[in-house]
Amino acid sequence: MKVSNGVAMLELKVNEIAFHPTLVWDDESAILIDAGVPGQLEAFQSEMTEAGVPFSNLKAVILTHQDIDHIGSLPELQEAAGHSLEVFAHENDQPYIEGRLPLIKTDRSQLTDEEWESLPPLAKAFYEIPSPVSKVHHTLKDGQTIPLAGGMKVIFTPGHTPGHISLYLQQSKVLVAGDAMFSVNGTLHGPHEETTPDLREAEQSITKYSAYDIHKVICYHDGLSTRDVKEQLMQLVLTADKK
């Protein structure tokens, strides 16, 4: 789905569950924000073709965080690109992405047998997927501008993971929120409690959005929000400040 000039929200599905990476491009290069679960290379190629962007233009992948549904297809994307894709991520999540530490949320050793048995089959499947290992070429910090596709401002939004980031696309005024928020039929909601280890920190992270002129929001889960975005964000910020 085209969101703005040079910005498209992709849709990848696993068992009817949709994920929404973001594709950003200009005349020279394309950048993916997040990389789906393992095995989605063909889906990425198809979605890029539908957006009118050749896969050969893909030069970089920016990871909002370490979760398996955000990093899973990165090794396949790198191999298929035939050149070294530059990988960007926050330094706090770097050791998990590079395999020096187990992924926080899909480490089977952290679960009791009772917790494991209580998981639904789809959740168990994510635990059983071998964690992909990818080198992070560039570590990111809060407030940094990535000089690609008109400039992307890094907003450090920890809580969902220690190194979670959001990205503000300066030309289009689109916020790519990753998993800092989720959207239901265009209505924005704060952090998803069940998948957020530090809920308080995640709620405070959302308050950083008030510094930006945001017109549209892409959430990785449940997609795009365009209706009264500023008012919705203001309400989320006010709610977080009261806690």
C-alpha positions in Angstrom: 0.0 0.0 0.0 1.4 3.4 -1.0 1.5 5.7 2.0 3.3 8.7 0.5 5.7 9.4 -2.3 8.6 7.0 -1.9 6.9 5.2 1.1 4.9 2.0 1.0 3.5 -0.3 3.7 4.0 -3.9 2.8 1.8 -6.8 4.0 3.3 -10.2 4.8 1.1 -13.0 6.2 1.7 -16.1 8.3 -1.4 -18.1 9.0 -3.6 -15.0 8.4 -1.5 -12.9 10.8 -0.3 -9.9 9.0 3.0 -8.1 9.4 3.8 -4.7 8.0 7.3 -3.8 7.1 7.9 -0.4 5.4 9.6 0.2 2.1 11.2 3.6 1.6 12.9 4.6 -1.7 14.2 7.3 -3.9 15.6 7.3 -7.5 18.8 5.6 -6.4 18.1 3.1 -3.6 15.5 1.3 -1.6 15.5 0.7 2.2 13.4 -1.9 4.1 12.4 -1.2 7.7 12.1 -4.7 9.3 12.5 -8.1 7.7 9.6 -10.4 8.6 9.8 -14.0 9.7 12.1 -16.6 8.1 11.0 -17.8 4.7 9.4 -14.6 3.4 11.9 -13.6 0.7 9.5 -14.3 -2.2 6.8 -12.3 -0.4 9.2 -9.3 -0.1 10.2 -9.5 -3.7 6.5 -9.7 -4.8 5.5 -6.7 -2.5 8.4 -4.6 -3.9 7.4 -5.4 -7.4 3.9 -4.4 -6.7 5.2 -1.1 -5.3 7.1 -0.5 -8.5 10.5 -0.8 -6.9 13.1 -3.3 -8.3 14.5 -5.7 -5.8 18.0 -4.9 -7.2 17.6 -1.4 -5.7 17.5 -2.7 -2.2 20.6 -1.3 -0.4 19.8 -1.3 3.3 17.6 -2.9 6.0 16.8 -1.0 9.2 15.7 -3.1 12.1 13.4 -1.6 14.7 14.3 -4.3 17.1 15.4 -7.9 17.7 12.2 -9.9 17.6 12.1 -12.9 15.3 9.2 -11.5 13.2 11.3 -8.4 12.5 14.7 -10.0 11.6 13.7 -13.4 10.3 14.2 -13.1 6.5 17.3 -10.8 6.7 19.8 -13.5 5.8 17.7 -14.6 2.8 17.4 -10.9 1.7 21.1 -10.5 1.9 21.8 -13.6 -0.1 19.3 -12.8 -2.8 20.5 -9.2 -3.2 23.9 -10.4 -4.4 25.6 -7.6 -2.6 26.1 -6.6 1.0 23.0 -5.1 2.4 23.8 -2.5 5.0 22.1 -3.4 8.3 21.1 -0.7 10.9 19.9 -1.3 14.4 20.2 0.2 17.9 23.3 -0.8 19.8 21.3 -2.3 22.7 19.8 -4.9 20.4 22.9 -5.5 18.4 24.3 -8.5 20.4 20.9 -10.3 20.0 20.7 -9.7 16.3 24.3 -10.9 15.8 23.7 -14.1 17.8 26.0 -13.2 20.8 22.9 -13.4 23.1 19.7 -15.4 22.7 16.7 -13.4 21.5 14.9 -12.1 24.6 11.4 -13.3 23.8 12.0 -16.7 22.1 14.6 -18.2 24.4 13.0 -21.6 25.4 15.4 -21.9 28.3 13.6 -19.0 30.0 10.3 -20.8 30.1 9.1 -23.4 32.6 7.5 -26.6 31.3 4.1 -25.2 32.4 4.7 -21.9 30.6 5.8 -23.8 27.5 2.7 -26.0 27.4 0.4 -23.0 27.8 1.7 -21.4 24.7 -0.6 -21.5 21.6 0.9 -23.5 18.6 1.8 -20.4 16.6 3.8 -19.0 19.5 5.6 -22.3 19.9 6.5 -22.2 16.3 8.4 -19.0 16.7 10.4 -20.5 19.6 11.3 -23.4 17.4 12.7 -21.3 14.6 16.5 -21.1 14.7 17.4 -17.5 15.4 18.9 -15.9 12.3 22.3 -14.3 12.7 23.1 -11.1 10.9 25.9 -8.6 11.2 24.8 -5.1 12.2 27.0 -2.7 10.1 25.7 0.6 11.7 24.5 1.1 15.3 22.0 3.8 15.9 21.4 6.4 18.7 18.5 8.5 19.7 18.1 11.6 17.6 20.4 10.5 14.9 19.5 11.2 11.3 20.0 8.4 8.8 20.9 10.1 5.5 18.8 7.8 3.2 15.7 8.5 1.2 15.3 12.1 2.4 16.4 11.5 6.0 15.1 9.3 8.7 15.2 10.5 12.3 15.9 7.8 14.9 13.6 7.9 18.0 14.8 5.6 20.7 11.7 3.9 22.1 12.8 1.1 24.5 10.5 -1.1 26.5 9.3 -3.6 24.0 13.0 -4.6 23.7 16.0 -2.8 25.2 17.0 -1.4 21.8 13.6 -0.7 20.2 13.6 2.3 17.8 10.9 4.1 15.8 11.7 6.1 12.7 10.4 9.5 11.6 10.5 9.9 7.8 11.2 13.6 7.5 10.0 14.1 3.9 6.7 12.4 4.2 6.1 13.1 8.0 5.3 9.4 8.5 6.2 7.7 11.8 7.2 4.0 11.5 6.4 2.9 15.0 7.6 -0.8 14.9 6.0 -2.4 18.0 6.0 0.6 20.2 2.3 0.9 19.4 -0.3 -1.1 17.5 -3.3 -0.1 15.5 -6.8 -1.5 15.3 -8.9 -0.3 12.3 -6.9 3.0 12.3 -7.1 3.5 16.1 -3.7 3.8 17.8 -3.1 1.9 21.0 -0.1 2.0 23.3 2.4 -0.8 23.9 1.0 -4.4 23.8 1.2 -5.5 27.4 1.7 -9.2 26.8 4.7 -8.8 24.5 6.4 -5.8 26.3 8.8 -6.8 29.1 9.1 -3.2 30.5 5.7 -1.7 30.0 6.4 1.5 32.0 9.5 2.3 29.9 7.5 1.6 26.7 4.7 3.9 27.8 7.2 6.7 28.5 8.9 6.1 25.1 5.7 7.1 23.4 5.9 10.6 24.9 8.9 11.3 22.6 6.5 11.4 19.6 5.1 14.7 20.7 8.3 16.4 19.4 7.5 15.5 15.8 5.0 16.7 13.2 3.5 13.3 12.5 0.7 13.0 9.8 0.6 9.1 9.4 1.7 6.2 11.5 2.7 2.7 10.3 2.4 0.1 13.1 4.0 -3.3 12.3 0.9 -5.0 13.6 -2.4 -4.0 12.2 -0.9 -1.4 9.9 -1.7 2.2 8.9 -3.3 5.0 10.9 -4.2 8.3 9.2 -7.3 9.5 11.1 -6.8 12.3 13.6 -3.2 11.1 14.2 -2.0 14.1 16.1 -5.0 14.0 18.5 -4.6 10.2 19.0 -0.9 10.6 19.8 -1.6 13.5 22.1 -4.1 11.3 24.1 -1.6 8.5 24.3 1.1 10.9 25.5 -1.2 12.4 28.2 -2.2 8.9 29.4 1.5 7.9 29.7 2.4 11.0 31.6 -0.3 10.3 34.2 1.1 6.9 35.0 
